[in-house]
Amino acid sequence: MSAPTAPPQAVRSLIPARLDRLPWTRFHWMVVVGLGVSWILDGLEIQLVANVGSVLTEPESGLGIAPAEVGLLASVYLVGQVVGALVFGRMTDRLGRRRLFILTLVIYLAGSGLGGLSWNLGSLLVFRFIAGLGIGGEYTAINSAIDELIPAHFRGRVDIAVNGTYWAGALIGSLGALVLLNPDLVPIFWGWRICFFIGPILGLVIIYIRRHIPESPRWQLTHGYAQEAEETIDGIEETVRGQGVELPPVDENKAIEVVPEKSIAILRVGQLMFTEYRRRAILGGTMMITQSFLYNAIFFSYALVLSNFFDVPSGRVPLYFIPFAFGNLLGPLLLGHLFDVWGRRKMILLTYGLAAIVLAVAAVLFYAGLLTAVTQTILWCVCFFFASAGASSAYLTVSEIFPLELRGQAIAFFFCIAQLSGAVAASLYAALVGEGESRGPLAIGYALGAAFMLTGGLVAWFIGVDAERKSLEDVADPLTSTRRRGAVRATGASDNIR
């Protein structure tokens, strides 16, 4: 008979405290640049497809798909994102952050690159689905890794700024399309294909940087790799010291004690999310649904509103998109640090609330016929300067308020809820725009979007979590922690502080 397996022993560790006491260094810039590109890639993909769609209906494109089939490209990409988030969200919690943020980037590179080689609609749909798989998985692995590697003092501003770079990708896609989809500069047959190579070219550069980003030592510690976690944090500190930084000692009272588990059963994950963390699930769900509803409502009806109500020629619509994208990009970059300084709840209420007020004013002015294409765009820019920071804080919230062992799965779950909300909003607002015969339905729709955002801000104010400048382990105790209610300390626990 084989000997019975010894029960896992508790391990005491200072690893979270050691990570959080680090000052900002070039190591953290490497993490931000290497991992944060996922949002840029998603913005790039969405904007490229929005621009490429009409070109693909031309016989010269080599595909000549029907106009009614263009919408399938966005739908298949969306389905791929949802499937990728759910599958890889589970895997990143089981197998680690580093394996997944390498794997998902490779999948994206393959899907997007092959898209440029498509020979018919069916092949392009398959490749768009694969690209969506990769990006959906990126969200879960990337947000988990960033939160666990960035010191608590900087976590809010970094996460919000990274999430906001989606709009940098959208700008790149829009500007690239202006050149590559101009038949006077590039033949139609080649232009749209080259568009699909922009993301992979950027990704190939980033995958080299990611090779040097370590696994999250927090994940290693809680999953039975305590020795590897120690080696990882030693390597990070050695890198920081090599940059001329003196690191102060860490108070041993900040040690945590965990009994590592390789995996948390999926049924237990669901039980925890909707029982012990029910209040936080409501918070995360409300924030994600409301911001996604507003964004998709405005973004996907943007061109229709300019064309049908303000008579903007379709060829000039992208010019109005550029300031809109800049406003969305600047909001998270300029306001992000206030989420660490003023606090999460105050800033979420402020950004969601101000976005709601500006949109409500825009609804009244739009209905009264007092806006032009320029003034409407200005109001949208102001509204989404705040809304973009608020939307980014929604992703920050769902990634930091749940225990480490289910962080990836929590991000995936709420991401999927947001995508569903956004899909409903996009269809609804396209119907409200109609042929531009009446302003009333769309004005009511804008008022509804404002009410949604205000609701998200109020929910965050009343049941939000004050996570600013706090260790992740103080925001949500690891499931493997011996401090958790009902936890039993394993016999023979190590007295060594790792």
N, C-alpha and C positions, 0 to 999 in steps of 0.2 A: 504494500500500500504506500502511496505517496504521502509525504508529510503534509499536514494541513498548512494552507497559506497563512502566513503571519498577517495580522491586521495592520493597516497602514499606521505609521506613527506620526504624531503631530510634529510640525517643524515651526520653530520661532524664527522670524525674519525681520530685518530692517530694510528690505529691498524697496518697498513703496516709499518709505521715508527718505532713503538715499536718492531715489529718482526725483522726489519732489523738492529736495534741497538744492538741486543743481541750478546754477545760473544759466541764462541763455547763452548758448555758444554755437559754433559752426556745426557741431553735431546735430543740434536741433534744427538748424537751417536745412541740413541734409535730409532729415526726416520730413520736414514740411515740403521741400521741393520734390523729393522722391515719391512721397505718398500722396501729396495734395493734387497731383496732376490728374487724378481720376475724375475729379469734378470738371476740370478743363476739357477732358476728353468727352464727357457726356454732353456738355454744352456745345462742343464742336460737332458731335454726331447729330444732335437734334437740329441744329441750325443748318447743317449741310443738307440733310434730308429735306428740310423745309424748302430749301432753294433748288435742290436737284430734282425734286418731284416733277415740276412742270417741264423741265428739260427732257426727262425720260419719255415724255409723250411724243416727242419729235421723232420722225422716222430716222433722222440723221444720227440719233443717239445709239442706234444698234439694237435697242430694245423695243421702242415704240409701243409702250404699254398704254392701255386705255386710261383716260383721266379718272374714271371711277376706281381704278386699281391703285392709284397713287397713295390713298389713305392706308392701304394695307402695309406699306413700308413702315409707317409710324406705329401701327397697331402691333405688327409682328415684333418690332424692336421693343415695345412696351411689354409684351408678353414675355420676351426673353429676359428683360430686366427683372420681372417679378419672379420667374422661375429661378434665375441666377441668384437673386437675393435669398430666397428660401433655401435652396440647396446649399449654397456656399456659406450662408449665415450659420447653418448647422455645422458645417465642416470647419469653419474658422474657430468655433468654440471647442471642437473636438481635437483638431489637428494642429492648431496654432495659427497665429496671424501671418507670420512670414511665409509659410508655405502657400497660403492662400493668396496673399497679395502679389506673389510671383505668378502663380497659376492663373489667376483671373486676368492679369494683364496680358499674358500669353494668349489666352482665349480671345480676348478683345482684339489683339493685334491680328490674329488669324482671321477672325470674322470680318473686321473692317477692311483689311487688306484684300481678302478674297472678294469682297463686295465690288471692288474695282475691276475684277476679272469676270464678272457675271456675264452670262450669255443669253439669259432669258429671265422673265419675271420670277419663275420658280426658284432658280438658283440664287437670285438676289434676295428673295425672302428668306431662304435658308441662311444665307450669310448674315443678314441683318439680325436674325434670331440669335445666331452665335455671338455677334458683337454685343447684343443686349445681355446675353448670359454673362459675358465678361464684366460689363459695366455694373450690372446688378450685384454680382459678387464683390466687385471692387468696393462698393459702398459699405458693405458689412465689414470686410477685412480692414479697410483703410481707416474708417472712423474708430474702430476698436483699437488699432495699433497706435494711432495718433494720440488718443486720449490716454493710453497706458504708458506712452513714452515721454509725453510733454509734462513738465513740472506743473503742479497744481496752480501756481501763481499765474501761469500763462495759458492754461488750458482753454479757457473760454474764448479769448481773443483769437487764438490760433485756430481753433475748430471753426469759429464763425468766419474768419477770413478765408480759410481753405474752402469751406462750403460755398462761399460767395464767388470763388473763382470760376464757378460754372459759367458766369457771364463773360469772363475773359475768353473761354472757349467759344462761346456763342459769337463774340466779336471776331475771333480768328476765322470761324466758319463763314461769317457774313462777308468779311473782307476778302477771304480767299475765293468765295463764290463770285464776287463782283469781277474778279480777274479771270478765273478758270471757266466760268460759265458765260463769258462774253465771246460769242462766236467770231467777233472781229479779231480777237487775240488768240484764242485756242479753238480748234475744231470741236464741235459738239461731241463727236464720238469719243474724243480723248478727255475733254474737259471734266465731265462728270466722273470719269474713272479716276483721274488724278485727285479729285476732291476726296475720294475715299482713302487715298494714300497719306493724306496730311496727318491724321491721327496716328497711324502706325509708325510714321517717321518720328514723330514726337515720342511715341511710346518706346521705340528702340533706344533712344537716348536715356529715357527714364529707367528702363529696366537695368541698365548698367549701374545707375545710382542705387537702385533698390537692392542690388547684390550686397551692398555694404551696410544696409540697415539691419540691425539684429532683431531676433525674436523678442517679443515682449517678455521681460523677466518676470513680470507679474503673472502672465499666463503660465510660464514654466513652473513657477513656484506652486501654483494651485493645482497643477496637473501632474505632479510627481517627478518633476525634473529640478529638484532643489539645487543640486550641484551645478547643473547647466545654468540655472538662474544666477547663481553666485558668480560663475565665470562671465556671464553676460554683463552683469552690473559692474564687475571689476573692469571689464574691457571698456565700458562706457566711461567710467570714472578715469581710467587711464588716458582715454582720448581727450577728455575735458582738461585734465591736468597738463596734458601735452600742449594745450593751447594757452598755458600760462595762468591757469585758474587754481587758487588754493581752496580746497574743500574743507569746511568745518566738520568736526565730528557730529555724529547723529545721536540724539538722546535715545538711550535704550528703552525708555518708556514708550517710544513710538513703535515698538516691535509688534507685529501681528503673529498670530499662531494659527496654522491651518493643518487640516488633515487632508492631504491631496486626494483628488478623485480624477481618474482619466476622462470620465464622461458623465454628464448628467442626463438621465433618461428624458426623452422628449415629453412623456406624460407629466413628469415632475416639473419640467420647464413650464408647460401650460398651466399646471396647478398653481405654481408660484406666481406667475404673471397675473392671474385673475383671482387670487385669494390674498396672499400676503402682500402683493404689490398692486392690488386692484386700484388704489387711489392714484398711484403713479402711472398705471396703464391708462386710466382716464385722462390724466394730464397729457401724456405723450400722444395718445390718440386724438385728442381735441386739437392740440397744437398742429399736428401733422395734417389733419383733415382740413382745418380752416385755412392754413397757408397754401396748401396745394390747390384747394378750390379757387382761391383768389388768383393765384398765379396762372393756372391754366385757363381760367375764365377770361383773363385779360390777354394773355400771351397768344393763345390760339385764335382769338377773334380780332387781334390787333390789325392785321392787314385788311380784314373785312370791314372794320369800322372806318378806317382811313379811306378805303375805296368807295364804300356805299354811302357814307354820310358826308364825307369831305371831298369827294371826287379826286382823290390822289391817284394818279396813274400807277398801275402795278409796278412799273419799272422804277418808280421813285420811292416805293414803300420801304426798301432796305435803308434808305437814307434817314428815315424817321426811326428806324430800329437802333441805329448807332448811339444816339444820345440816351435812349431808353436802356440799352445795355450798360452804358457807362454809369448811369444812375444806380443800377442794380449792383454793379461791381464796387462802386465807391461806398455804398452804405455799410456793408460788412467791414470793409477796410478801415473806415473812419470811426465807426461806432463800436467795433468789436471789443476794444479794450475796456469800454464802460461796463460790459457785462462782468468783468473781473473787479472793477473798481466800485461801481454803484450796486452791483448785485444782479443776479439772474431775474428775480421776480419784477423788480422795478423796471429793468430795461425791456423785458418781454412785454409788459403792459404798455410801456412808453412806445415801443416800435410798432406793435400791433395796433395800439390805440390811435397813434398819429396817422398810420396808413389808412385806418378806417375813416378817420375824420376827413382826410384829403380826398379819399374816394367818394365819400358822401357829398362833399362840396362839388366834385366833378360831376356826379350824377345830376345834381340840381342844375348846374350850368349847362350840361349837355342837353338836358330835357328842354331848357329854355332857349336853346339854339344860340347861346352866347359864346360858344367856343369855335375856334378854327382848328385846322389840323396841327398847327404849331402850338397853340395854347393847350389843346388836348394832350399833346405829347409832353409838354412841360408839366402838366398836372400828373400825368402818369409817371414821369421821372421822379417827381417829388414823392409821390405815393410809394413808389417801389424803392426809393432810397431807404425808407424806413422798413418797408415790407421785406426787402431782401435780407436785412440784418435780422429781422424777426424770424423769417423762414429758416435762416441758417441756425438760429438759436433753437429751433424745433429739433433739428438733427443733433445738435449738441445735447439737448435735454434727454432725448431717448437713448443716447449713447453713454450718459454718465449716471443716470439715476437707477440703473439696474445692476445686480451683481456681475462681477467679471465673468463668471462661468456661463452666463446666458446673454452677454452683451451683444454678440454678433447676431444671435437669433432675435433679440429684441429689436435691433436696428432693422433687420429684414422684415419683421412683422409689421412695424409701423411704416416702413417704406412702402410696402405693398398696399396698406390702407390708404396712404397718401396718393399712390398712383391711381387707385380706384376712384378716389374723390376727384382727382384731376381729370380723369377720363369723363366722368359725369359732367363736370363743369364745362369742359371743352365742347361737348355735344350740346349742352343746354344753351350756352351763350352764342354758339353759331346759329341756333334756331331763333334766339332772341334778336339777332342782327337781321336775319332774313334778307330781303332785298333792299333794305334801307328805307322802307316806306313809312315807318313810324319810329319815333324815338322813345316812346313810352315804355315798351317792354324792356328795352336794353337799360333805360334809366332805372327801372325797378330792379333789374338784374345787378346793376352797380350798387344799389342800396343794399341788396341782399348780400353781396360780397363784403361790403363794409360791415354789416351786422355780423357776418361770420368772423371776420378778423377781430372785431371788438370782443366777441364771445371768447375767442382763443386767448386774448390778453387777459380778460377777467378771470378765466379759469386758472391761468398760470399765476395770477396774483393771489388768489384765494387758496389754491392747493399746491402751488409750485414748491420747489425744493431750493433752499439757499445753498447752492453747491459751490459758490464762488470761493476760490483760493483754498478749497478743502481737498484733502486726499480722496481719491476715488473710494478707498476703503472706508472712509468716514461718511461718504455720501451713501454708499450701499455696501454693507458688510459682505465679503465673499461667502458664497454658500458653503465653502469648505472651512470657514473660520470657526474656531472653537468657542468664540464669543456669542455665536448665534443662539437664539432661544432654543432650548432643548438639546443643544449640541453636547456630546459627551467627549471629554478629553481622552484621547487614546492613551493607553498605558505605555509607559516607557518613553514618554515624549522627550525629544531632544532638548537639552538645555542650552545648546549652542545657538547663538544669534547669527543668522546668516545675513 
